Amino acid sequence: MTIKSLDIIHDEHRALAAMLSGLRSIASGIEAGRLKPDYDLLESMIEYIDKVPEKVHHPKEDQYLFAKLRQRCAEALPVIERLETEHRQGDARMATLRDALASYRQQGDAGFQGYNEALKTYIEQEWKHMNTEEREVFPLAKAHLTAEDWAEIDAAFLSNQNPWEGAAGEYRALFSKIVNIAPAPVGLGG
């Protein structure tokens, strides 16, 4: 049985992973002296993470997948509670990253180390979070949720516009902007 909602979550994880990899690649290029900081690009990339994964993706997981799994599998409760706590901390984590970028912009080279450390912390936390969902939650959900549960979850995910496609032009436009101005290999820019 194909579970559309898990496919959507996985696709959204891949899109976030691409953005995080791009941020890491740019920071590595700056650190090595191959790239000059493009603060507007970095700000756009952080804005994308804030608007899409933090504001659209995580609430969908909480409201649909985690809610159903919470009802069906007591074994999943500790991991669900940990992931929901991480979701609630998203705004604070984004504020830390934004503040670090603002300090970097204001201080120039002297602010890079603080920004880079905040970025590394954010990326590490997100990788752990996504891996926990895919390695722990997905198998439990597949094992314990019913066909009716999946039909309801899939319907919710399919009716909730994919933020990377379709009518959600704001996200598509932001993603396109990032791809067009980010230097290769992150994007198409110079």
HELIX and SHEET records of a PDB file:
HELIX    1   1 LYS A    4  GLU A   31  1                                  28    
HELIX    2   2 TYR A   39  ILE A   49  1                                  11    
HELIX    3   3 ASP A   50  HIS A   57  3                                   8    
HELIX    4   4 HIS A   58  LYS A   60  1                                   3    
HELIX    5   5 GLU A   61  PHE A   66  3                                   6    
HELIX    6   6 ALA A   67  ARG A   72  1                                   6    
HELIX    7   7 ALA A   74  ALA A   76  5                                   3    
HELIX    8   8 LEU A   77  ARG A   88  1                                  12    
HELIX    9   9 GLY A   90  GLN A  107  1                                  18    
HELIX   10  10 GLY A  108  GLY A  111  5                                   4    
HELIX   11  11 PHE A  112  THR A  132  1                                  21    
HELIX   12  12 GLU A  133  VAL A  137  3                                   5    
HELIX   13  13 PHE A  138  HIS A  144  1                                   7    
HELIX   14  14 ALA A  147  SER A  159  1                                  13    
HELIX   15  15 GLY A  169  ILE A  181  1                                  13    
END                                                                             
